[in-house]
Amino acid sequence: MDKKPMLQSSGVYLATLALSDLLFLLLDLPYSLQTEWNVYVLNFPVVCEGFTVVYLAAQYMSPLLTLAFTTERYIAIKFPLKRRMYCTVRRALCMSSCIALTSLGLCGIQGYFWTYDTKVKECLRRVGESTQELWETWTWVTEMIMFLCVPLIILILNLLVIFEIRKSRKVALKLNRILFKTNATTTMLLAVSFFLILTTLPVSIMYALYESFPPGNDFIDIETNGKWQAHFRYYRARTVIYNIGLTHFFMNFYIYLMAGERFRREVMNAIRCRSSRRGLSKQRLETTKMESFYSSDAM
């Protein structure tokens, strides 16, 4: 009897990552219209308070999901016999849901910071010295955790994964064909992780340098004021780096095409309207062989 192929938990994380990135890109359009083009599409009750919560949560999910599948990949490489216990589709679904809820929980307070002012009919941040201080502290801490600390942890895990792969080269010689396909998936996930690091760390560093390039104290002779000019140069550089950093929200598809052999094959099958049943059956056979090898090792 022909059974269904075993699903990979990494696919759950990548699918959730794609959905969160798509959500961010959809929300970035009204955000840009509101803040850069003065097209006020968010000046409505409830929309004003809820938009920032969902908008920031979509951003926070990206590094957290990347951390999740990077950790899973490390477990699969370091402890292959425990892969079936910890790297399951059910666990990946549960973890993805927890990440979504955690992101919404961290951003929920933004619904308090932003409110629709019925007098001026605009979406504004709440006034008050204590509220302003709380907003600055909360935003600074969460941004540094999500876009500085988490990428650094991902970087460390990636280096550990590469180290473990090098250690297991002797095993790879025995299971050359099988581990080649496993390493292809690892290569694709490492590429996604490293690209996230390269696009988020510079943005976090630039935002951390804001206090080093403050605006001038007055608006007199701005063109010749060294403090203002340094601030403008910093702001231009930050804007360029920020826009480059946004690329990780839509470049993953191209990374999958370049680094994922199976992904390229599935895309071509979808374009040509072909079935991939034979390829999946072959992969299932190789996966069974690999698990049998590890099982015999454990006995």
Secondary structure, 3 states (H helix, E strand, C coil): CCCCCCCCHHHHHHHHHHHHHHHHHHHHHHHHHHHCCCCCCCCCCCHHHHHHHHHHHHHHHHHHHHHHHHHHHHHHHHCHHHHHHHCCHHHHHHHHHHHHHHHHHHHCCHHHHEEEECCCCEEEECCCHHHHHHHHHHHHHHHHHHHHHHHHHHHHHHHHHHHHHHHCHHHHHHCHHHHHHHHHHHHHHHHHHHHHHHHHHHHHHHHHCHHHCCCCCCCCCCCCCHHHHHHHHHHHHHHHHHHHHHHHHCCHHHHHHHHCHHHHHHHHHHHHCCCCHHHHHHHHHHHHHHHHHHHHHHC
